Amino acid sequence: MSDFLPYAYLNGQFVPFSEAKISVATHALHYGTAALGGLRGLPNPANANEILLFRLEDHCQRLSRSAHYLGYELPMAQIKTTIIEWVQKNRPTVPFYIRPLVYTSGLGIAPRLHDVEKDFLIYGMPLGDYLSAEGVTCRISSWQRQCDRSFPLRGKLTTSYIVSALAKTEAVASGFDEAILLNTQGKVCEASGMNLFLVRDGQLITPSVDQDILEGITRRSVVELAQAAGVTVLERAVDRTELLIADEVFLTGTAARIVPVRRIETYTLPAQRPLTRQLQQQLQTIVTGRDPNYRHWLDIVPIA
Ligand code: PMP
C-alpha cells in the first residue's frame, strides 16, 4: 500500500511519514519483539470537523498490556493521548486505519527484553472494506494457532502473525478467501486475523478466551450487542464439525468488522443470515455515530 496519512509518530515526535525511518539493525525487526494495535476511525458523517474512533480505550488498553509482555510499561492513557494528537495532526478526510506499534528499538543483537531500548510509533492509512461483505469462503488450515504455553496470545505480538500469514497464503493458494485455524486441542480457534462466531438454533456461539484466541475488541462488542438483543451467547470450545452444520458463521475484526462465511471447505452455508445481518447493520450504525445508546463506544476527536 502506497497511500499513508501524512504524519507518523516516532521517537516521541510527529514527523512526515516519508521521514519516519528506523535502522536496519532494529532489534524488533530481527526477533519479533514487538506488539501492534489496529483501530479504525472515520470523519463523523454528521460533522466533518469531528473524527469518530471506535473503542479507543479498549485498543489502548490491549496495546498497553501487550507492551507489558515486552517489559515496556506504557500506560493506556499515554497511548490514548498520543493517538488523539496524531489524529488531530493528520486531520483525515476519509475512513482510516491507525497502526500503533511498540517495539524493541535498540540496535544490539541477542533476543532479550531487558537492557534493550523500546519505543512506540504510530502511522495510518485510508482503509475501506477489507473483505467481501457478500461472504467469504474458508478452508480449515493445516496450521494450528500457537498455544498459551508457548506464546502470550492475549497480546497482539507481531511474532504470532507468521502463523496467520502461513494460513492465509495456504488458503488463498488453494482457492479460498480465508483460513480457519484450530488450536492445539483441535478445537476451532479463529481466522487469520479475525475472531469467529457461529449461530446454531438461534444461539450465538464463539470460542471462549481459554481457546487460545486473540481477545478481539469486535468480538467483545458483538457479544455485548447480541446479549442486549436478548440472544443467548455461549462462549465455549467449538468443534470443527459444528461449523459445517451451523446456520450462520461469521468473522469479526477491526479491519473487516463482520464478514459472513458462505462456504467452509466443501460445505455451503445457508444464504439466509438473519443474525449476521442484524449485527452487521447495528455495528455499522454504531461506528458511524448514529446509535445514541452506544455513543460511549466512540471517542469524538475535534479536528477543526
Ligand atoms: N485475531 C487476530 C489474530 C487478529 O489479528 C485480530 C485483529 N486485531 C482479531 C482476532 C480481531 O481483533 P479485533 O476485533 O480487536 O480487531
Residues whose N, C-alpha, C, O or C-beta is under 5 A from the ligand:
A	BS01	PMP	G38 E190 A191 S192 G193 M194 N195 L214 E215 G216 I217 T218 R219 T252 G253 T254
